[in-house]
Amino acid sequence: MPNTRVLVADANSTDGTPDLVMSFRDRLRVEVIPGGLPSAGRNAGAARADTPYLLFLDADVEPAHPSLIRRAVELAQQKQLHCVTTNILCRGGSFADKLLYLSNDGFQYLSRLHRPFSTGMFMLFEKKRFDDLGGFHERVHFAEDYLLSSQVARSKFRIVRGGVYTTNRRFEKMGHFRVARLFLSAAFNYWNQSFFLRDHKYWQN
């Protein structure tokens, strides 16, 4: 839709991302803004937004169904939710890649029993609640999406059916064991902010 606003936080990319983004300006209200680490880029986009909901997406994801975003917004509106996410699917990866993403999806469903969480690959947030929570912690270089979404009340969190496709590039760069270990460490340290403030070398890979 021509009135759909899309803000792309670009961290000095060298692959022509800004030009590609602006090629959509005849179909969308697109704008390239300064990026950096995910927290800073997402907060910069959120500060410019004037809509009731914010949708955060990673650059390499693709909705598994064209209705995914619409259904997520409708669910948030109907249930007056603060955060909505979806399942993560791996297209073309190995069995181990798909198993780890399937495990992540399983943990998300289980998390609704105690402390729900969303990944930044697909995170729909009510803007008012996002602002009340202070947005993404910009001193956190790892799992900033987990840290923010885990502050949402269980009754205000849902997982919409469907999913987004992503790649296995993180597994290829870091290895399955290290990614899984960092994920589990974040889950077990949800109460310990100092864990998230440490440099886990996540973005150096």
VMD Tcl script that draws the C-alpha trace (Angstrom):
set ca {
  {0.00 0.00 0.00}
  {1.41 3.45 -0.94}
  {0.74 4.86 2.55}
  {2.61 2.03 4.32}
  {5.65 3.52 6.02}
  {8.85 1.46 6.06}
  {11.94 2.67 7.90}
  {15.17 0.82 7.11}
  {18.07 1.31 9.53}
  {21.26 0.96 7.49}
  {24.59 0.48 9.26}
  {26.86 1.78 6.47}
  {26.24 -1.24 4.28}
  {28.28 -1.66 1.10}
  {25.87 -3.88 -0.83}
  {23.63 -1.17 -2.25}
  {20.91 -1.49 0.40}
  {19.92 2.22 0.41}
  {19.47 2.28 -3.36}
  {17.45 -0.93 -3.28}
  {15.22 0.44 -0.52}
  {14.55 3.68 -2.39}
  {13.59 1.76 -5.53}
  {10.33 0.97 -3.70}
  {9.39 4.63 -3.14}
  {6.73 4.48 -5.86}
  {4.91 1.76 -3.86}
  {5.73 2.49 -0.20}
  {6.68 5.39 2.07}
  {10.26 4.23 2.45}
  {13.06 5.99 4.27}
  {16.65 4.97 5.03}
  {17.84 6.07 8.46}
  {21.20 5.68 10.24}
  {21.62 2.26 11.81}
  {24.24 0.55 13.90}
  {23.78 -2.36 16.26}
  {20.16 -3.61 16.23}
  {19.07 -1.79 19.39}
  {20.15 1.62 18.09}
  {18.70 1.13 14.63}
  {15.36 -0.14 15.90}
  {15.05 2.63 18.46}
  {15.82 5.22 15.79}
  {13.03 3.85 13.62}
  {10.59 3.66 16.52}
  {11.28 7.30 17.43}
  {10.16 8.36 13.93}
  {7.02 6.21 13.91}
  {3.59 7.70 14.58}
  {1.49 4.52 14.39}
  {-0.16 2.54 17.24}
  {2.02 -0.50 16.49}
  {5.64 -1.04 15.53}
  {6.76 -4.05 13.48}
  {10.43 -4.96 13.76}
  {11.85 -7.28 11.08}
  {15.32 -8.54 10.31}
  {16.63 -7.79 6.83}
  {16.81 -11.44 5.78}
  {13.29 -12.61 6.71}
  {10.31 -13.27 4.44}
  {6.72 -13.86 5.61}
  {5.59 -17.42 4.94}
  {2.15 -16.08 3.97}
  {1.06 -12.67 2.61}
  {-1.56 -12.32 5.37}
  {0.89 -12.72 8.27}
  {1.33 -9.04 9.11}
  {-2.38 -8.27 8.76}
  {-3.29 -11.18 11.05}
  {-0.70 -10.11 13.62}
  {-2.09 -6.56 13.74}
  {-5.69 -7.79 13.93}
  {-4.80 -10.14 16.78}
  {-3.04 -7.33 18.67}
  {-6.04 -5.06 18.23}
  {-8.67 -7.65 19.16}
  {-6.86 -8.87 22.28}
  {-5.28 -5.50 23.20}
  {-1.85 -7.10 23.17}
  {1.51 -5.51 23.78}
  {3.63 -7.92 21.73}
  {2.96 -10.43 18.95}
  {5.51 -12.70 17.30}
  {5.45 -15.75 15.03}
  {7.38 -18.93 14.32}
  {10.82 -18.91 12.71}
  {11.29 -21.19 9.71}
  {14.52 -22.05 7.90}
  {14.37 -22.36 4.14}
  {16.96 -24.56 2.50}
  {19.02 -25.21 5.62}
  {20.29 -28.47 7.03}
  {18.38 -30.73 9.39}
  {20.33 -29.25 12.32}
  {19.40 -25.69 11.24}
  {15.71 -26.53 11.07}
  {15.85 -28.44 14.35}
  {17.31 -25.45 16.21}
  {14.68 -23.08 14.85}
  {11.99 -25.62 15.70}
  {13.40 -25.77 19.23}
  {13.27 -21.97 19.43}
  {9.60 -22.06 18.42}
  {8.92 -24.68 21.09}
  {10.63 -22.58 23.76}
  {8.53 -19.59 22.72}
  {5.30 -21.49 23.31}
  {6.59 -22.79 26.67}
  {7.73 -19.29 27.65}
  {4.09 -18.16 27.77}
  {3.78 -20.15 30.99}
  {6.37 -18.00 32.77}
  {8.12 -15.20 30.88}
  {7.24 -14.82 27.18}
  {9.78 -13.73 24.62}
  {9.95 -12.72 20.98}
  {12.88 -12.68 18.59}
  {13.60 -9.52 16.66}
  {13.12 -11.37 13.39}
  {9.39 -10.61 13.74}
  {8.24 -8.50 16.66}
  {5.02 -6.49 16.58}
  {4.94 -4.13 19.56}
  {2.31 -1.70 20.77}
  {4.08 1.65 20.53}
  {2.82 2.99 23.84}
  {4.09 -0.06 25.72}
  {7.35 0.03 23.77}
  {7.89 3.65 24.80}
  {6.91 2.91 28.42}
  {9.57 0.18 28.57}
  {12.18 2.52 27.13}
  {12.66 0.62 23.89}
  {15.63 -1.65 23.25}
  {18.52 -1.36 25.69}
  {21.27 0.22 23.59}
  {24.12 -0.98 25.79}
  {23.06 -4.57 25.19}
  {24.83 -6.16 22.21}
  {23.19 -9.57 22.42}
  {19.58 -10.75 22.92}
  {18.21 -7.22 23.19}
  {14.98 -8.54 21.67}
  {14.67 -11.20 24.37}
  {15.40 -8.67 27.13}
  {12.69 -6.28 25.95}
  {9.93 -8.77 25.11}
  {10.42 -10.74 28.33}
  {9.08 -7.69 30.20}
  {5.66 -8.12 28.56}
  {2.93 -9.67 30.70}
  {1.87 -13.18 29.67}
  {-1.70 -12.04 29.07}
  {-0.45 -9.37 26.65}
  {1.65 -11.68 24.47}
  {0.67 -13.99 21.62}
  {2.23 -16.06 18.83}
  {0.40 -15.72 15.52}
  {0.15 -18.77 13.29}
  {2.33 -18.94 10.21}
  {5.94 -17.88 10.38}
  {8.79 -16.08 8.68}
  {11.52 -17.69 6.64}
  {15.10 -16.87 7.53}
  {18.54 -18.11 6.57}
  {21.07 -20.30 8.36}
  {23.88 -17.75 8.05}
  {24.24 -17.30 11.82}
  {24.71 -21.05 12.30}
  {27.27 -21.16 9.50}
  {29.29 -18.33 11.02}
  {29.08 -19.27 14.69}
  {28.26 -22.97 14.74}
  {25.14 -24.67 16.06}
  {26.53 -25.41 19.51}
  {27.59 -21.83 20.27}
  {24.29 -20.33 19.07}
  {22.32 -22.84 21.16}
  {24.52 -22.20 24.21}
  {24.06 -18.42 23.98}
  {20.29 -18.82 23.58}
  {20.01 -21.06 26.64}
  {22.32 -18.81 28.65}
  {20.08 -15.82 27.90}
  {16.99 -17.76 28.98}
  {18.56 -18.81 32.29}
  {19.92 -15.31 32.97}
  {16.69 -13.38 32.36}
  {17.00 -11.92 35.86}
  {20.67 -10.98 35.48}
  {21.07 -7.79 33.43}
  {24.86 -7.88 33.80}
  {24.87 -11.01 31.60}
  {23.32 -9.06 28.72}
  {25.68 -6.10 29.21}
  {28.72 -8.32 28.67}
  {30.26 -8.55 25.20}
  {29.50 -12.04 23.89}
  {31.24 -11.34 20.53}
  {27.94 -12.02 18.80}
  {28.32 -9.34 16.13}
  {31.98 -10.07 15.47}
  {31.06 -13.21 13.54}
}
mol new
graphics top color blue
foreach p $ca { graphics top sphere $p radius 0.5 }
foreach p [lrange $ca 0 end-1] q [lrange $ca 1 end] { graphics top cylinder $p $q radius 0.2 }
display resetview
